[in-house]
Amino acid sequence: MKTEQETQTPSKETSWLGIGAALAAIGASICCVGPLLLLSLGIGGAWMSTLTSMETVRPFFFVLSLIFIGLGYRKLYLIPDDCEDGASCAVPEVKQRQRMIFWIGSALILLLLAFPWYAPLFMT
């Protein structure tokens, strides 16, 4: 018989996908968010122009972020739960919470990825 804790243990793979997507999104937007963040903190200097050199790898991180978001979606919605043979399954409330966190995280990641397009609005 399974205990309450075994049935509510979230999948480590799902959290790994979310962390990977967030890190890839940060990598994709570091060329734009980094200098703006440093300037807003009052930190400046010529060395900040080196952050714009990250613009060349931005497409790689952009695609990597979308892949991680897609893998997270696949894990939460497309792959059925395998609850037989003693495997632990998430309680419906936990699954619902995972899905809510996925959508909130995905929205924040997509905002971060789109930052170069709306960054000029902050520079006026």
C-alpha positions in Angstrom: 0.0 0.0 0.0 1.3 3.4 -0.9 1.7 6.2 1.6 0.4 9.7 1.1 3.9 11.1 0.5 4.7 8.5 -2.2 1.6 9.5 -4.3 2.4 13.2 -4.0 6.0 13.1 -5.0 6.4 15.4 -8.1 8.4 14.1 -11.0 12.1 15.3 -10.9 12.1 15.3 -14.8 9.4 17.9 -14.9 11.2 20.3 -12.6 14.5 19.7 -14.6 12.7 20.7 -17.8 11.4 24.0 -16.1 14.8 24.9 -14.8 16.4 24.2 -18.2 13.9 26.4 -20.0 14.4 29.2 -17.5 18.2 29.0 -17.9 18.0 28.9 -21.6 15.6 31.9 -21.6 18.1 33.9 -19.4 20.9 33.0 -21.8 18.8 34.1 -24.8 18.0 37.5 -23.3 21.3 38.3 -21.4 22.4 40.5 -24.3 19.5 42.9 -23.6 18.3 42.3 -20.1 21.8 42.3 -18.6 22.8 45.8 -19.6 19.4 47.3 -18.8 19.5 45.7 -15.3 23.0 46.9 -14.7 22.2 50.4 -15.8 19.1 50.5 -13.6 21.3 49.5 -10.7 23.6 52.4 -11.5 26.4 50.1 -12.7 28.0 51.2 -16.0 31.1 51.0 -18.0 32.6 50.1 -21.3 32.8 46.5 -20.3 29.0 46.3 -20.6 29.3 46.3 -24.3 30.7 42.8 -24.1 27.3 41.6 -23.1 26.0 42.5 -26.5 28.4 40.0 -28.1 26.0 37.4 -26.7 23.6 38.4 -29.5 25.2 35.8 -31.8 24.2 32.9 -29.6 20.7 34.2 -28.9 18.9 32.1 -31.5 20.5 28.9 -30.0 19.2 29.8 -26.6 15.8 30.9 -28.0 15.3 27.5 -29.7 16.6 25.7 -26.6 14.1 27.5 -24.4 11.2 26.5 -26.7 12.4 22.9 -26.8 12.4 22.7 -23.0 8.9 24.3 -22.8 7.7 21.8 -25.4 9.2 18.9 -23.4 7.5 20.1 -20.3 4.2 20.4 -22.1 4.7 16.9 -23.4 5.4 15.5 -20.0 2.4 17.2 -18.3 -0.2 16.7 -21.0 0.7 14.1 -23.7 2.4 11.3 -21.8 -0.2 9.3 -19.8 0.5 8.5 -16.2 1.8 5.0 -15.6 0.3 4.1 -12.2 0.4 0.3 -12.3 3.1 -2.0 -11.0 3.8 0.0 -7.8 4.8 3.2 -9.6 3.8 6.4 -7.8 1.3 8.8 -9.4 0.5 12.4 -8.7 -2.7 13.2 -6.9 -5.0 15.3 -9.2 -4.5 18.4 -7.0 -0.7 18.0 -7.4 -1.0 17.5 -11.1 -3.2 20.6 -11.4 -0.7 22.6 -9.4 2.2 21.4 -11.7 0.2 22.5 -14.7 -0.5 25.9 -13.2 3.2 26.4 -12.4 4.1 25.3 -15.9 1.8 27.9 -17.5 3.0 30.7 -15.2 6.6 29.8 -15.8 6.1 29.5 -19.5 4.5 32.9 -19.7 7.4 34.5 -17.8 10.0 32.7 -20.0 8.2 33.9 -23.1 8.2 37.4 -21.8 11.9 37.1 -21.1 12.5 35.8 -24.6 10.5 38.6 -26.2 12.4 41.3 -24.1 14.6 42.5 -27.0 11.4 43.5 -28.9 9.9 45.5 -26.2 13.1 46.8 -24.5 13.1 50.1 -26.5 9.9 51.0 -24.6 12.0 51.2 -21.4 14.7 53.3 -22.9 12.6 56.4 -23.6 
